[in-house]
């Protein structure tokens, strides 16, 4: 008896998903979301589109395209969007919150280990190897974002000019990051009128090409009533969001004062959250300018170490801000010298709250409104220009990291650290030429650094 051909099999639509079942998946996702936004989005696509069929390919890509228009971590916002689409506001809050919570807990523990034991020889050796790896990872981000945005220079010269201007502006002229983003957005508005073809690419992910069978939220499934734009609902969401920002900020001002470290962290990372066009790497220069150069919450080398920890933990890369908060709270002793860990943990929590609150607001309040305008050039052209500027900004960050490791501990007889540069070159080859994963590269470099430190070579 012959088997029934696969093409003839009847594929049933999935059963409705209970809130508890969805909660279990979002919790699992929070612990397995490694690999940066590309890896995290790939995990969600495999689980939600191909296997569980909670949402169709087209609806998934439509949600992703919308999230890419917004500032903030696109993968976390995509999880929030799908959770909101399936189970209303609480579904979005749970999906987005559990995407972040495991990373916050893990990074808080790792940050404590770093602050308390970072001076130990073998631990210092690990980070001595990790720094060159990070200096190779950032150029990889330049290549990834640049290849998507900066096409043939002959066809998109404006975008190349914007990228170069942003690089010079932040690396040479030391212009504030918000000014660069604002200038790029203005260039996009003008470019859409003068040379619209150069700004038509946007940040989309294209059209769906595959079908994995009927989905719970399928191509023709009507938009749920809670996802339809209503002015009254928008006003309610914005009012609640304002309250969720004002209450903790008011408590910080009342108990700590406006000039206190925790209060300044809350205000600074609120601004950072509104400027993260292009993902976590894009906001790092702004965080560096504020946390290292302006407020001195941590040092440049510590910032590189924090980025390495962020790369090796689940969750969005922007979670590196939790490390910044913890180290800042620890060094500033925000709760006194007897409560260093609690002070650092509180600072990490404050920073995470004010960084991610806007992401939830963008989805829960703006989803129904912005979704209707996605794909229109007058909205996507500024984003395209901002993304081009982000390429230049991240390139400046890559240059900073490379210069730092080169000058870290000069090799005897050389003006630079030859060992660190060699590790960075090997990591770059592994990432760009052999497409090795970020975590294996960081782990290998860390072991090399520890071995060299224990052998007394570096």
C-alpha positions as CSV (number, residue, x, y, z in Angstrom):
1,X,0.0,0.0,0.0
2,X,1.5,3.3,-1.1
3,X,1.9,6.2,1.2
4,X,-0.3,9.3,0.7
5,X,1.7,12.0,-1.1
6,X,2.6,14.9,1.1
7,X,0.9,17.3,-1.3
8,X,-2.4,15.5,-0.7
9,X,-2.3,15.7,3.0
10,X,-4.9,17.9,4.6
11,X,-3.3,20.3,7.0
12,X,-5.6,21.6,9.7
13,X,-5.5,25.0,11.2
14,X,-4.0,25.1,14.7
15,X,-6.3,25.1,17.7
16,X,-6.7,28.5,19.5
17,X,-3.8,29.1,21.8
18,X,-4.5,29.6,25.5
19,X,-2.8,32.4,27.3
20,X,-0.9,30.0,29.6
21,X,0.4,28.1,26.6
22,X,1.7,31.3,25.0
23,X,3.2,32.3,28.3
24,X,5.3,29.1,28.4
25,X,6.6,29.8,24.9
26,X,7.5,33.4,25.6
27,X,9.4,32.3,28.8
28,X,11.3,29.7,26.8
29,X,12.1,32.3,24.1
30,X,13.6,34.5,26.7
31,X,16.2,31.9,27.6
32,X,17.1,30.7,24.0
33,X,17.1,34.1,22.2
34,X,20.8,34.1,21.3
35,X,22.4,35.3,18.1
36,X,21.4,39.0,18.0
37,X,18.3,40.3,16.2
38,X,18.8,38.1,13.1
39,X,19.1,34.9,15.2
40,X,16.2,35.9,17.5
41,X,13.9,36.6,14.5
42,X,15.0,33.3,12.9
43,X,14.0,31.5,16.1
44,X,10.6,33.1,16.2
45,X,10.0,32.4,12.5
46,X,10.9,28.7,13.0
47,X,8.8,28.3,16.1
48,X,5.8,30.6,15.3
49,X,5.5,30.4,11.5
50,X,6.9,27.0,10.5
51,X,6.2,24.7,13.5
52,X,3.4,26.1,15.6
53,X,1.7,28.1,12.8
54,X,0.4,30.7,15.2
55,X,0.9,33.4,12.5
56,X,1.3,33.2,8.7
57,X,4.5,34.1,6.8
58,X,3.0,37.3,5.4
59,X,1.6,38.5,8.7
60,X,4.9,37.7,10.4
61,X,6.8,39.8,7.8
62,X,4.3,42.5,8.0
63,X,4.8,42.8,11.7
64,X,8.5,42.6,11.3
65,X,8.6,45.4,8.8
66,X,6.5,47.6,11.1
67,X,8.9,46.9,14.1
68,X,11.9,47.9,11.9
69,X,10.3,51.3,11.4
70,X,10.5,52.0,15.1
71,X,13.4,52.8,17.4
72,X,14.2,50.0,19.8
73,X,15.1,46.4,19.6
74,X,13.2,45.0,16.7
75,X,13.2,41.3,17.9
76,X,11.8,42.2,21.3
77,X,9.2,44.5,19.7
78,X,8.2,41.7,17.2
79,X,7.6,39.4,20.2
80,X,5.5,42.1,21.8
81,X,3.6,42.7,18.6
82,X,2.7,39.0,18.1
83,X,1.8,38.6,21.7
84,X,-0.4,41.7,21.5
85,X,-2.1,40.5,18.3
86,X,-2.9,37.1,19.9
87,X,-3.8,38.0,23.5
88,X,-4.4,41.8,23.6
89,X,-2.4,44.1,25.8
90,X,-1.4,41.6,28.5
91,X,-0.3,39.2,25.7
92,X,2.1,41.9,24.4
93,X,3.3,42.8,27.9
94,X,4.1,39.2,28.8
95,X,5.8,38.4,25.4
96,X,8.0,41.5,25.5
97,X,8.7,41.4,29.2
98,X,9.8,37.7,29.2
99,X,12.0,38.5,26.2
100,X,14.0,40.8,28.5
101,X,13.6,39.4,32.0
102,X,15.9,36.4,31.8
103,X,18.7,38.5,30.2
104,X,18.3,41.1,33.0
105,X,18.8,38.4,35.7
106,X,21.7,36.8,34.0
107,X,23.5,40.0,33.2
108,X,23.0,41.2,36.8
109,X,24.7,38.1,38.1
110,X,27.5,38.4,35.5
111,X,28.0,42.1,36.2
112,X,28.4,41.3,39.9
113,X,31.0,38.7,39.2
114,X,32.8,41.1,36.9
115,X,32.7,44.0,39.5
116,X,33.7,41.8,42.4
117,X,36.2,39.4,40.8
118,X,37.3,41.1,37.6
119,X,40.8,41.8,39.1
120,X,41.5,38.1,39.5
121,X,44.3,37.0,37.0
122,X,42.4,34.4,35.1
123,X,39.2,36.4,34.9
124,X,41.2,39.4,33.7
125,X,42.8,37.1,31.1
126,X,39.4,36.1,29.8
127,X,38.4,39.7,29.2
128,X,41.8,40.4,27.7
129,X,40.9,37.9,25.0
130,X,37.3,39.0,24.7
131,X,38.1,42.7,23.9
132,X,39.7,41.9,20.6
133,X,36.8,39.6,19.7
134,X,34.4,42.5,20.3
135,X,36.6,44.8,18.1
136,X,35.9,42.3,15.3
137,X,32.2,41.8,16.0
138,X,31.4,45.5,15.6
139,X,32.8,45.7,12.0
140,X,30.7,42.7,11.3
141,X,27.7,44.7,12.3
142,X,28.9,47.5,10.0
143,X,29.1,45.1,7.1
144,X,25.7,43.5,7.9
145,X,23.8,46.8,8.1
146,X,25.8,48.5,5.4
147,X,25.3,45.7,2.8
148,X,21.5,46.0,3.4
149,X,21.4,49.7,3.1
150,X,24.3,51.1,1.1
151,X,23.9,49.4,-2.3
152,X,25.9,50.4,-5.4
153,X,27.4,53.9,-4.7
154,X,26.6,54.9,-8.3
155,X,22.9,54.3,-7.6
156,X,22.6,55.6,-4.0
157,X,25.3,58.3,-3.6
158,X,23.1,60.2,-1.2
159,X,23.1,57.3,1.3
160,X,26.9,57.0,1.1
161,X,27.3,60.7,1.7
162,X,25.0,60.5,4.8
163,X,27.0,57.5,6.1
164,X,30.3,59.3,5.6
165,X,29.0,62.5,7.1
166,X,27.8,60.7,10.2
167,X,31.1,58.9,10.6
168,X,33.0,62.2,10.5
169,X,30.5,64.0,12.6
170,X,30.7,61.6,15.6
171,X,34.4,60.4,15.2
172,X,36.0,63.7,14.3
173,X,33.6,66.6,15.2
174,X,32.3,64.8,18.3
175,X,28.7,65.8,17.4
176,X,25.9,64.5,19.7
177,X,24.3,61.3,18.5
178,X,20.7,62.9,18.5
179,X,21.9,65.7,16.2
180,X,23.3,63.2,13.7
181,X,20.0,61.2,13.8
182,X,18.0,64.3,13.3
183,X,20.1,65.5,10.5
184,X,19.8,62.2,8.7
185,X,16.0,62.2,9.1
186,X,15.9,65.6,7.6
187,X,18.1,64.5,4.7
188,X,15.7,61.6,4.1
189,X,12.7,63.9,4.0
190,X,14.4,66.1,1.4
191,X,15.8,63.1,-0.5
192,X,12.4,61.6,-0.9
193,X,11.3,64.7,-2.8
194,X,14.5,65.2,-4.9
195,X,15.8,61.7,-5.6
196,X,13.0,59.3,-4.3
197,X,14.5,56.2,-6.0
198,X,17.5,56.3,-3.7
199,X,15.4,56.2,-0.6
200,X,12.8,53.7,-1.7
201,X,14.6,50.7,-0.1
202,X,13.3,51.2,3.4
203,X,14.0,48.6,6.0
204,X,11.6,46.0,4.8
205,X,12.2,42.3,4.6
206,X,10.3,41.8,1.3
207,X,7.3,39.8,0.5
208,X,6.5,36.3,1.7
209,X,7.3,33.5,-0.6
210,X,6.4,30.4,1.4
211,X,3.3,28.9,3.0
212,X,3.6,26.5,5.9
213,X,-0.1,25.6,6.0
214,X,-3.1,27.4,7.5
215,X,-2.1,29.5,10.5
216,X,-4.1,30.7,13.5
217,X,-3.5,34.3,12.3
218,X,-3.6,33.7,8.6
219,X,-3.2,36.0,5.6
220,X,-7.0,36.7,5.4
221,X,-7.7,36.6,9.1
222,X,-9.5,39.9,9.9
223,X,-7.6,42.3,12.1
224,X,-8.7,41.7,15.8
225,X,-10.9,44.4,17.2
226,X,-8.3,45.4,19.8
227,X,-5.8,46.1,16.9
228,X,-8.0,48.5,15.1
229,X,-7.1,52.1,15.6
230,X,-9.3,54.1,17.9
231,X,-8.5,57.5,19.4
232,X,-10.0,56.7,22.8
233,X,-7.8,53.5,23.1
234,X,-4.7,55.5,22.0
235,X,-5.4,58.1,24.7
236,X,-5.8,55.4,27.4
237,X,-2.6,53.7,26.4
238,X,-0.6,56.9,26.4
239,X,-2.0,58.0,29.7
240,X,-1.0,54.7,31.3
241,X,2.4,54.9,29.7
242,X,2.9,58.4,31.0
243,X,2.0,57.2,34.5
244,X,4.4,54.3,34.3
245,X,7.2,56.7,33.5
246,X,6.2,59.5,35.9
247,X,5.7,57.4,39.0
248,X,9.2,55.8,39.2
249,X,10.8,59.0,38.0
250,X,8.9,60.9,40.7
251,X,10.0,58.4,43.3
252,X,13.6,58.7,42.2
253,X,13.5,62.5,42.3
254,X,11.8,62.6,45.7
255,X,14.1,60.1,47.4
256,X,17.4,60.7,45.5
257,X,17.2,64.2,44.1
258,X,17.4,65.3,40.5
259,X,21.2,65.2,40.3
260,X,21.5,61.7,41.9
261,X,22.9,58.8,39.8
262,X,19.7,56.8,39.6
263,X,17.6,59.7,38.5
264,X,20.1,60.7,35.8
265,X,20.2,57.1,34.6
266,X,16.4,57.1,34.3
267,X,16.4,60.3,32.3
268,X,19.4,59.5,30.1
269,X,18.2,56.0,29.1
270,X,14.7,57.3,28.3
271,X,16.4,59.5,25.7
272,X,18.5,56.6,24.5
273,X,15.4,54.4,24.0
274,X,14.0,57.0,21.6
275,X,17.2,57.0,19.5
276,X,17.9,53.3,18.9
277,X,17.1,53.3,15.1
278,X,19.1,50.5,13.7
279,X,19.3,48.3,16.8
280,X,21.6,48.0,19.7
281,X,24.8,48.8,17.9
282,X,23.4,52.1,16.8
283,X,22.7,53.3,20.3
284,X,26.1,52.2,21.7
285,X,27.9,55.4,20.6
286,X,25.3,57.5,22.4
287,X,25.5,55.4,25.5
288,X,29.3,55.7,25.4
289,X,29.1,59.5,25.1
290,X,26.8,59.7,28.1
291,X,27.8,56.9,30.4
292,X,31.6,57.1,29.9
293,X,32.5,60.6,28.8
294,X,29.7,62.7,30.4
295,X,28.6,61.0,33.6
296,X,31.7,58.7,34.1
297,X,29.5,55.7,35.3
298,X,32.1,53.4,33.9
299,X,35.3,53.4,31.8
300,X,35.8,52.7,28.1
301,X,37.4,49.3,28.7
302,X,34.5,48.4,31.0
303,X,32.1,49.3,28.2
304,X,33.8,46.9,25.8
305,X,33.6,44.2,28.5
306,X,29.9,44.9,28.9
307,X,29.3,44.5,25.2
308,X,31.1,41.2,25.3
309,X,28.8,40.0,28.1
310,X,25.8,41.3,26.2
311,X,26.8,39.3,23.1
312,X,27.0,36.0,25.1
313,X,23.7,36.2,26.9
314,X,20.2,35.8,25.6
315,X,18.0,38.8,24.9
316,X,18.5,41.9,22.8
317,X,22.0,43.4,22.5
318,X,20.7,46.7,24.0
319,X,20.6,44.8,27.3
320,X,24.2,45.9,27.6
321,X,22.6,48.9,29.3
322,X,21.9,46.7,32.3
323,X,25.7,46.1,32.7
324,X,26.2,49.9,32.4
325,X,23.6,50.5,35.1
326,X,25.0,47.8,37.4
327,X,28.6,49.0,37.1
328,X,27.5,52.6,37.5
329,X,25.4,51.8,40.6
330,X,28.3,49.7,42.1
331,X,31.0,52.3,41.5
332,X,28.8,55.2,42.7
333,X,27.6,53.2,45.7
334,X,24.0,54.4,45.2
335,X,22.8,52.5,48.3
336,X,26.0,52.9,50.3
337,X,29.2,50.9,50.6
338,X,27.5,48.1,52.6
339,X,25.0,47.4,49.8
340,X,27.1,47.4,46.7
341,X,25.3,44.4,45.0
342,X,21.8,45.7,45.8
343,X,22.8,49.2,44.6
344,X,24.1,47.7,41.3
345,X,21.0,45.5,40.9
346,X,18.7,48.5,41.5
347,X,20.6,50.6,39.0
348,X,20.4,47.8,36.4
349,X,16.7,47.5,37.0
350,X,16.1,51.2,36.7
351,X,18.0,51.4,33.5
352,X,16.2,48.5,32.0
353,X,12.8,49.9,32.9
354,X,13.4,53.3,31.3
355,X,15.1,51.8,28.3
356,X,12.3,49.3,27.4
357,X,9.2,51.2,28.4
358,X,9.1,53.2,25.2
359,X,9.3,49.9,23.1
360,X,6.1,48.7,24.7
361,X,4.4,52.0,24.1
362,X,5.4,52.0,20.4
363,X,3.7,48.7,19.9
364,X,0.6,49.0,22.2
365,X,-0.2,52.5,21.3
366,X,1.3,53.0,17.8
367,X,0.7,49.6,16.2
368,X,-2.7,50.2,14.8
369,X,-1.8,53.7,13.6
370,X,1.6,53.2,12.1
371,X,0.8,49.8,10.5
372,X,-1.6,51.6,8.1
373,X,1.1,53.9,6.8
374,X,3.9,51.4,6.4
375,X,5.4,51.2,2.9
376,X,4.7,54.8,2.1
377,X,7.8,56.6,0.9
378,X,7.2,59.7,3.0
379,X,7.5,57.6,6.1
380,X,10.2,55.1,5.1
381,X,12.6,57.6,3.5
382,X,13.7,59.2,6.8
383,X,14.2,55.7,8.2
384,X,16.4,54.7,5.2
385,X,18.5,57.8,5.7
386,X,18.8,57.2,9.5
387,X,19.9,53.6,8.8
388,X,22.6,54.9,6.4
389,X,23.8,57.3,9.2
390,X,23.8,54.4,11.6
391,X,26.3,52.6,9.4
392,X,28.7,55.5,9.8
393,X,28.1,55.8,13.5
394,X,28.8,52.1,14.1
395,X,31.9,52.4,11.9
396,X,33.2,55.1,14.3
397,X,32.5,52.8,17.2
398,X,34.5,50.0,15.5
399,X,37.4,52.4,15.0
400,X,37.3,53.4,18.7
401,X,37.4,49.8,19.9
402,X,40.2,48.9,17.5
403,X,42.3,51.9,18.7
404,X,41.7,51.0,22.3
405,X,42.8,47.4,22.1
406,X,45.9,48.5,20.0
407,X,46.9,50.8,22.8
408,X,45.9,48.7,25.7
409,X,49.2,46.9,26.7
410,X,51.8,47.7,24.0
411,X,54.0,44.6,23.1
412,X,57.6,45.2,24.2
413,X,59.5,46.7,21.3
414,X,56.2,47.7,19.5
415,X,54.1,50.9,19.8
416,X,50.9,48.7,19.8
417,X,49.5,45.5,21.4
418,X,50.5,43.0,18.7
419,X,48.9,40.1,20.5
420,X,45.5,41.7,20.8
421,X,45.5,42.9,17.2
422,X,46.4,39.3,16.1
423,X,43.4,37.9,18.1
424,X,41.2,40.6,16.6
425,X,42.3,39.7,13.1
426,X,41.7,36.0,13.6
427,X,38.2,36.8,15.0
428,X,37.4,39.0,12.0
429,X,38.4,36.2,9.6
430,X,36.4,33.7,11.5
431,X,33.3,35.9,11.5
432,X,33.4,37.4,8.0
433,X,35.2,34.7,6.0
434,X,34.0,31.5,7.7
435,X,30.7,32.8,9.0
436,X,31.5,31.5,12.5
437,X,29.0,32.2,15.3
438,X,29.5,35.1,17.6
439,X,29.4,33.0,20.8
440,X,32.0,30.4,19.7
441,X,34.3,33.2,18.5
442,X,34.1,35.1,21.8
443,X,34.6,31.8,23.8
444,X,37.7,30.9,21.8
445,X,39.2,34.4,22.1
446,X,38.5,34.3,25.9
447,X,40.3,31.0,26.3
448,X,43.2,32.3,24.3
449,X,43.4,35.5,26.4
450,X,43.3,33.5,29.6
451,X,46.0,31.1,28.4
452,X,48.3,33.9,27.4
453,X,47.7,35.8,30.7
454,X,48.4,32.7,32.8
455,X,51.5,32.0,30.7
456,X,52.7,35.6,31.3
457,X,52.7,36.5,27.6
458,X,50.2,39.3,27.8
